[in-house]
Amino acid sequence: MASFKIEGGHKLQGTITPQGAKNEVLQILCAVLLTPEKVIINNVPDIIDVNKLIFILGELGVKVNKLSSNSYSFQADEINLGYLESSDFKRDGSSLRGSIMIVGPLLARFGKGYIPKPGGDKIGRRRLDTHFEGFINLGAKFRYNKEDNFYGVEAEELFGTDMLLDEASVTGTANILMSAVLATGTTTIYNAACEPYIQQLCKMLNSMGANITGVGSNLLTINGVKELKGCEHTVLPDMIEIGSWIGVAVMTRSELTIKNVSWENLGQIPDVFRKLGIQFEKRGDDIYIPEQDSYEIQNYIDGSVLTVADAPWPGFTPDLLSIVLVIATQAKGTVLIHQKMFESRLFFVDKLIDMGAKVILCDPHRATVIGHNFQSQLKATKMTSPDIRAGISLLIAALSAKGTSIINNIEQIDRGYENIEARLKSIGAKIERID
């Protein structure tokens, strides 16, 4: 098991280009199963979760060809459905949360889709009901093997229907969307997630010959078609990584430029960082962050303490709350962080408290942060990364801390961030990977 050794307290400087969006590409990769024709995907991040899904596709019989460092072609013209019932698939599929999204395309094109209980971050309950209720509404029969934690859906034909999702699940919306594009008739999905990643999936499917309207809203209408064609698709830059690099710049009091961020797809992210008092500029499609010695959290107009909370898009993404919490430890002022969606995601704050941060964990969902205003530097420590976003947050804290920190279980960080230590070194960070 590898670890990071970080010598903190150094100022950084330079330019960073964000990787492709992890949460988009996991959907896009599953969509290649909908057609026997070749699909080319560009800006694919080289991270553990994505590489695991590409491996699963290869085991399913998809022809995978790496065209360049971040571009691939996929052709699903000879699918091995027997793999779905193998012990290998039960092992491979259970290691990755995103594997759930192969079920919709397989059901749509081949009439059956199976999946073991998916793995992923240990951040609280992440139920699958929305996915399978959607498949059942389209006419599929559901079965579940409790002993093996193995789910399955089967249908000779899917039929369009009207459905109201019980929650605006991003992966649930993607899965149901991919199963509906080849269904007979018209499907409407109300309370659909409308994140840029879902919009990207819709644009890709439409370029393949699907008929989806309402893209960008929470009401999607899908007129089923008989078949889909190949296409070429480019993945958006990762908004979570962009927010992470803002956190790196702010906490190390560094000057940094983040290139090609796709400003129109950042939603509330810039506004939330501005409410924390952070100064940055829009330069074309780049973000320029100047060196800043202090940043003051804004209160509400009635003087009450600011709350930063997550919500379905266009609300603030839950994946950046850990970053906001770390940034707030050196702000001037106080903020309440309210993590509504996952009950275990704030438990990493005990590591920050060990480093000298003033954080009060009110309950599993809320933490109050009283900022140091850089009057008291965080202290280095040894810690373990519990999940992807907490891991990068602890890494940011270590970069700002006085002394040398060790972060164990960095595979969690590698699941979501491409070649992170080399990219940090390129802007002056003192970090090394050790066994």
C-alpha positions in Angstrom: 0.0 0.0 0.0 1.5 3.3 -1.1 1.6 6.6 0.9 2.4 10.2 0.2 5.1 12.1 2.0 4.5 15.8 1.9 6.7 18.6 3.1 4.3 21.4 3.7 4.5 25.2 3.9 5.9 25.9 0.4 4.4 28.4 -2.0 3.6 27.0 -5.4 3.3 28.7 -8.8 2.4 27.8 -12.3 -0.3 26.5 -14.6 -2.5 23.4 -14.3 -4.8 21.8 -16.9 -7.7 19.8 -15.3 -8.2 16.2 -16.2 -11.4 14.9 -17.8 -14.4 14.6 -15.6 -14.5 11.3 -13.7 -18.2 11.5 -13.0 -19.0 12.1 -16.7 -16.6 9.5 -18.3 -18.0 6.6 -16.2 -21.4 7.2 -17.8 -20.0 7.8 -21.3 -17.9 4.6 -21.1 -21.1 2.5 -20.3 -22.9 4.1 -23.3 -20.5 2.4 -25.8 -22.4 -0.8 -25.1 -25.5 0.6 -26.8 -24.1 0.3 -30.3 -22.0 -2.3 -32.3 -20.3 0.6 -34.1 -17.0 2.3 -33.1 -17.2 5.1 -30.4 -14.2 7.4 -29.9 -13.9 9.1 -26.5 -11.4 11.9 -25.8 -10.1 13.5 -22.6 -10.4 10.2 -20.7 -8.6 10.6 -17.3 -6.0 8.0 -16.4 -7.4 7.1 -12.9 -8.1 3.9 -11.1 -11.9 4.0 -11.3 -11.9 4.7 -15.0 -9.3 2.1 -15.8 -11.3 -0.5 -13.8 -14.4 0.2 -15.9 -12.4 0.0 -19.1 -11.1 -3.4 -17.9 -14.6 -4.6 -17.3 -15.7 -3.5 -20.8 -12.8 -5.4 -22.2 -13.8 -8.6 -20.3 -17.3 -8.1 -21.7 -15.8 -8.4 -25.2 -15.7 -4.7 -26.1 -12.7 -4.0 -28.4 -10.7 -1.3 -26.6 -8.0 0.6 -28.5 -5.9 3.3 -26.8 -5.4 6.0 -29.5 -3.3 8.4 -27.3 -2.7 9.1 -23.6 -6.3 10.2 -23.0 -8.2 9.0 -26.1 -9.7 5.6 -26.8 -11.9 3.8 -29.3 -14.4 1.2 -28.2 -16.4 -1.2 -30.3 -19.1 -3.4 -28.7 -19.9 -5.7 -31.7 -19.0 -9.0 -30.1 -20.3 -8.9 -26.5 -19.6 -11.9 -24.2 -22.7 -12.0 -22.0 -21.5 -15.1 -20.3 -19.0 -12.9 -18.4 -21.9 -11.3 -16.5 -22.6 -14.6 -14.7 -19.0 -15.5 -13.9 -17.2 -15.3 -10.6 -14.7 -12.9 -12.3 -17.4 -10.4 -12.9 -18.7 -10.7 -9.4 -15.2 -9.8 -8.2 -14.5 -7.1 -10.8 -17.9 -5.4 -10.7 -18.1 -5.2 -6.9 -14.9 -3.1 -6.8 -16.4 -0.1 -8.6 -19.4 2.0 -7.9 -19.7 3.1 -11.5 -20.1 -0.4 -12.7 -23.9 -0.1 -11.9 -24.3 1.9 -15.1 -23.5 -1.0 -17.5 -26.9 -2.5 -16.5 -29.1 0.0 -18.4 -27.3 -0.3 -21.8 -27.1 -4.1 -21.5 -30.8 -4.3 -20.7 -31.7 -2.1 -23.6 -29.6 -3.8 -26.2 -29.4 -7.4 -25.0 -32.5 -7.8 -22.8 -30.6 -8.5 -19.6 -28.2 -6.8 -17.2 -26.6 -8.1 -14.0 -24.4 -6.5 -11.4 -22.9 -7.4 -8.0 -23.4 -4.9 -5.2 -21.1 -2.1 -6.3 -18.2 -0.8 -4.2 -16.8 2.7 -4.1 -16.4 5.3 -1.4 -17.4 4.5 2.2 -19.3 7.7 2.6 -22.7 6.4 3.8 -25.7 4.7 2.2 -25.9 4.9 -1.5 -29.0 2.9 -2.5 -29.8 1.5 -5.9 -33.6 1.6 -5.8 -34.0 4.5 -8.2 -32.1 2.5 -10.9 -34.1 -0.7 -10.6 -37.5 1.0 -10.1 -36.8 2.8 -13.4 -36.0 -0.5 -15.2 -39.1 -2.1 -13.7 -41.2 0.8 -15.0 -39.9 0.2 -18.5 -41.1 -3.5 -18.3 -38.1 -5.4 -16.9 -38.3 -8.2 -14.3 -36.1 -7.7 -11.3 -34.4 -10.4 -9.3 -31.9 -10.3 -6.4 -29.7 -13.0 -5.0 -29.3 -12.1 -1.3 -26.5 -14.6 -0.7 -24.2 -13.3 -3.5 -25.5 -9.6 -3.3 -26.2 -10.0 -7.0 -28.8 -7.9 -8.9 -30.4 -8.7 -12.2 -33.0 -7.3 -14.7 -34.4 -9.0 -17.8 -36.9 -8.1 -20.5 -37.8 -9.3 -23.9 -38.8 -5.8 -24.8 -38.8 -2.4 -23.0 -41.7 0.0 -23.4 -41.7 3.7 -22.9 -43.6 5.1 -19.9 -43.9 8.2 -17.7 -41.9 8.0 -14.5 -41.2 10.3 -11.5 -37.9 9.5 -9.9 -37.9 9.3 -6.1 -34.6 11.2 -6.0 -32.6 13.2 -8.6 -29.9 10.5 -8.8 -27.2 11.3 -11.3 -26.2 7.6 -11.9 -29.9 6.6 -11.7 -30.9 9.1 -14.3 -28.0 8.0 -16.6 -28.9 4.3 -16.3 -32.6 4.8 -16.9 -31.8 7.2 -19.8 -29.6 4.6 -21.5 -32.2 1.9 -21.1 -35.0 4.1 -22.5 -33.2 5.2 -25.7 -33.9 1.8 -27.3 -37.3 1.2 -25.8 -40.5 1.0 -27.8 -42.5 4.3 -27.5 -41.9 7.4 -25.5 -40.4 7.7 -22.0 -40.6 10.8 -19.7 -38.3 11.1 -16.7 -39.4 13.7 -14.2 -37.1 14.8 -11.3 -34.2 13.7 -13.6 -30.7 14.9 -12.6 -29.6 17.7 -14.8 -25.9 18.0 -14.1 -23.6 18.9 -17.0 -22.5 15.3 -17.0 -26.1 14.2 -17.7 -26.3 16.9 -20.4 -23.1 15.5 -21.9 -24.5 12.0 -21.9 -27.7 13.2 -23.6 -25.7 15.1 -26.3 -23.6 12.0 -26.9 -26.7 9.7 -27.2 -28.4 12.2 -29.6 -25.3 12.3 -31.7 -25.6 8.4 -31.9 -29.1 8.8 -33.2 -31.2 8.9 -30.0 -34.1 11.3 -29.6 -33.9 13.0 -26.3 -35.4 16.4 -25.5 -35.5 18.6 -22.4 -31.7 18.3 -22.0 -30.5 20.5 -19.1 -33.9 20.4 -17.4 -35.4 18.0 -14.8 -37.9 16.6 -17.3 -36.4 14.5 -20.0 -38.4 13.0 -22.9 -37.0 10.1 -24.8 -38.5 8.8 -28.0 -37.2 5.3 -28.5 -35.3 4.4 -31.6 -34.4 1.0 -33.1 -30.6 1.3 -33.1 -27.8 3.7 -32.3 -24.7 4.5 -34.4 -21.1 5.3 -33.5 -19.8 8.7 -32.6 -16.9 10.8 -31.2 -17.2 12.5 -27.8 -15.0 14.7 -25.7 -15.3 14.7 -21.9 -15.7 18.0 -20.0 -12.9 19.1 -17.6 -13.5 17.8 -14.1 -15.2 20.5 -12.0 -14.3 18.7 -8.8 -10.6 18.8 -9.7 -10.9 22.5 -10.6 -12.2 23.2 -7.2 -9.4 21.1 -5.7 -6.8 23.2 -7.5 -8.4 26.3 -6.2 -8.1 24.8 -2.7 -4.4 24.0 -3.3 -3.7 27.6 -4.4 -5.6 29.3 -1.5 -4.2 27.1 1.3 -0.6 27.4 0.1 -1.1 31.2 -0.5 0.1 30.6 -4.1 -0.4 32.1 -7.6 -2.0 29.6 -9.9 -3.7 29.5 -13.3 -6.2 26.7 -14.1 -6.5 26.3 -17.9 -9.6 25.5 -19.9 -12.1 25.1 -17.1 -15.4 25.3 -19.2 -16.8 28.2 -17.1 -20.3 27.7 -18.4 -20.4 24.3 -16.7 -19.1 25.3 -13.3 -22.5 26.3 -11.9 -22.4 27.7 -8.4 -18.8 26.7 -7.7 -17.2 30.2 -8.4 -19.9 31.9 -6.3 -19.4 29.6 -3.3 -15.6 30.2 -3.3 -16.2 34.0 -3.6 -18.5 33.8 -0.5 -15.5 32.3 1.3 -13.6 35.5 0.4 -11.4 34.0 -2.3 -10.2 36.3 -5.1 -9.8 34.9 -8.6 -10.3 36.2 -12.2 -11.9 34.8 -15.3 -9.4 35.1 -18.1 -10.9 33.7 -21.2 -11.8 30.1 -20.3 -9.1 30.1 -17.5 -9.2 30.8 -13.8 -6.4 33.0 -12.5 -5.9 32.8 -8.7 -3.5 35.5 -7.3 -1.5 35.0 -4.2 -3.6 36.1 -1.3 -2.6 36.6 2.3 -6.1 36.5 3.7 -9.7 35.8 2.8 -12.8 36.6 4.8 -15.9 34.5 4.8 -19.0 36.6 4.0 -22.0 36.5 6.4 -25.6 36.6 5.2 -27.1 40.1 4.8 -28.7 39.8 8.2 -25.3 39.1 9.8 -25.9 35.4 10.5 -23.2 32.8 9.8 -22.8 31.5 6.3 -23.9 27.9 5.6 -22.4 26.0 2.6 -24.7 23.0 1.8 -24.8 20.5 -1.0 -27.9 20.0 -3.2 -28.7 18.4 -6.6 -27.6 20.5 -9.6 -27.8 23.4 -10.0 -27.1 23.4 -6.3 -23.5 23.1 -5.0 -21.9 19.7 -5.6 -21.3 17.5 -2.5 -18.0 16.4 -3.9 -16.5 19.8 -3.1 -17.7 20.3 0.5 -14.6 18.6 1.9 -12.4 21.1 -0.1 -14.5 24.0 1.2 -14.2 22.8 4.8 -10.4 22.6 4.5 -10.2 26.1 2.9 -12.3 27.5 5.7 -9.8 26.4 8.4 -7.5 29.3 7.3 -10.2 31.8 6.4 -11.1 34.8 8.5 -14.6 34.1 10.0 -16.9 31.1 10.6 -18.9 28.9 8.3 -21.3 26.0 8.8 -20.7 23.1 6.4 -23.9 21.0 5.9 -23.4 17.7 4.1 -26.9 16.6 3.5 -26.5 13.7 1.1 -24.0 11.4 2.8 -23.8 10.7 6.5 -20.1 9.6 6.7 -18.4 12.1 4.6 -17.4 14.6 7.4 -15.7 12.0 9.6 -12.3 13.0 8.3 -12.4 16.2 10.2 -10.8 14.5 13.2 -7.5 14.5 11.2 -7.8 18.3 10.6 -8.5 18.8 14.4 -5.3 16.8 15.0 -3.5 19.3 12.7 -4.8 22.2 14.8 -7.9 23.2 12.9 -10.8 24.6 14.8 -13.7 22.4 13.7 -16.7 21.4 15.7 -18.4 18.2 14.3 -22.0 19.0 15.3 -23.4 15.6 14.0 -22.7 13.3 11.0 -24.0 15.9 8.6 -22.8 19.3 10.0 -19.5 20.9 11.0 -18.7 24.4 12.1 -15.3 25.8 11.1 -13.7 28.7 12.8 -10.9 30.0 10.6 -7.4 30.8 11.8 -6.9 33.6 9.2 -3.4 32.1 8.8 -2.5 33.3 12.3 -1.9 29.7 13.3 -0.4 27.3 10.7 -1.7 23.7 10.6 0.7 21.1 11.9 2.0 18.1 10.0 0.7 14.7 11.0 0.3 11.1 9.9 -3.2 10.2 8.5 -5.2 7.9 6.3 -7.3 8.8 3.3 -10.9 7.4 3.9 -12.3 8.3 0.4 -11.4 10.3 -2.7 -12.6 13.7 -1.7 -11.5 13.5 1.9 -8.2 12.2 0.6 -7.5 15.2 -1.6 -8.7 17.6 1.2 -6.1 16.1 3.6 -3.5 16.4 0.9 -4.3 20.1 0.5 -4.1 20.5 4.3 -0.7 18.7 4.4 0.6 21.0 1.6 -0.2 24.0 3.8 1.0 22.5 7.1 4.2 23.1 8.9 6.5 20.0 8.8 6.3 16.7 7.0 3.0 14.7 6.8 2.3 11.2 5.7 -1.0 10.2 4.0 -1.7 6.4 3.8 -4.2 4.6 1.6 -3.6 7.0 -1.3 -5.2 4.5 -3.7 -8.3 6.4 -2.7 -6.8 9.6 -4.1 -5.6 7.8 -7.3 -9.2 6.6 -7.9 -10.1 10.2 -8.8 -7.0 12.3 -9.5 -4.6 11.6 -12.4 -0.9 11.5 -11.7 -1.4 13.9 -8.8 2.1 14.0 -7.3 3.8 14.7 -10.7 1.4 17.6 -11.4 1.9 19.0 -7.9 5.7 18.7 -8.3 5.4 20.7 -11.6 4.2 23.7 -9.7 6.7 23.4 -6.9 5.2 21.0 -4.3 7.5 18.8 -2.1 5.7 15.5 -2.4 6.8 11.9 -3.0 5.1 8.5 -3.3 6.5 5.9 -0.9 5.8 2.3 -0.2 
